[in-house]
Amino acid sequence: MFVVVGVTGGIAAYKAVQLVRLLVQEGHEVHVVPTDDALRFVGLPTWEAISRNPVTTSVHDDVPKVRHVALGQAADLVIVAPATANTLAKMAAGLADDLLGTTLLATTAPVVVAPAMHTEMWRHKATVANLTTLRARGVHVIGPEDGELTGGDRGPGRMSEPDAILGAAYGALAAGDLAGLRVVVSAGGTREPIDPVRYLGNRSSGRQGVAVALAAAGRGADVLLVAANIDSGVLAAASAHPRVRIATVTTTAQLQAAMEDAAPERDVVVMAAAVADYRVADVADRKLTKEDAAGPGRTLELVENPDILAGLVAARRDGQTVVGFAAETPDEGETLVDRGRRKRARKGVDLLAVNEVGWGIGFERDDNALVVIDAADRIAAEAHGTKREVAEALWDAILAARGS
Ligand code: C5P
């Protein structure tokens, strides 16, 4: 997950260091946005070292990357810890006079705040009113705890402990329009062995399928991600997500077994994996060498693989939605949408997500463009942008097709 941690100017900032550390240890991509005041308590090098990402407080840094809104847009989750009375007031008013303010206004991700302040400030009517406003807007509030405060006094105002904040953050993620939905997503590309060291494969990185899985989990679904030959770096955020379980497979036969095993208990089945159409008829036990070839060339006999999607469609149960992907290189005389319509009908899927591929388009890139065709041959969604943005549009189309 992409997590933004806002840190504001309270002594509890030192405890936020541990929170950032926990998030990084769990495999999340963490960006810390301190206020200027927060840096008087814990310095910038600490945040950069712990988060392993550059840190800035100013909306005027990194302007070409529109950093003042980019962090908020990319975030799956924003945590503000500690949240001072001042920051809570600014949030309630919607002020955006620093990078944390703009980030909070630009995000649609769940926001969790962990207030920390002296008891008098916590109980002040202004703070109480600000918290009421923020809660009404869906902001999740964790703590503060009752206990000893920095001045030696006691009362509510201590920031919650980092592991409690993390638990609250995961809880906040559970609320979403896919909550309660059980989904299985295949991603990556299958590999068919030729001999113990070689295989037939394809260029699918798995990024789009992983984005589909993460988008679903981010919206509250319970996700099984069947990952075929995906780099651990691409899988990192999914591995860390509490609602994503990963099953790894290599060959088409393994992918088929995993999907057929999972599908009966899943409400939505998304086949985003690039499946090898053929496998090698006789896989060699030993490494093939040029010496044991009959002549200057070599012929490999291939046999057709089963169409996994066709099997899933045939076994589809009531209330289940089956979604296919099609990577197409457009032909002269036929649009991508027309090809998509024909393929959707042939495959019998509820929805088909079509994307254009070619040398340098579609694969191994961070952005993508998709057209989603529904069972009535309508364009249910058309999206281009990051793979995550495209994935969100696909889930909107899936929800619409399910009539919810
Ligand atoms: O026919 P085509 O390979 O373009 O169809 C792509 C869709 O079918 C994808 O959703 C892919 O995961 C699925 N597929 C499959 N089994 C195969 C080949 C493709 O499930 N053997």
Residues whose N, C-alpha, C, O or C-beta is under 5 A from the ligand:
A	BS01	C5P	M271 A272 A273 A274 V275 A276 D277 N305 P306 D307 I308 L309 G324 F325 A326
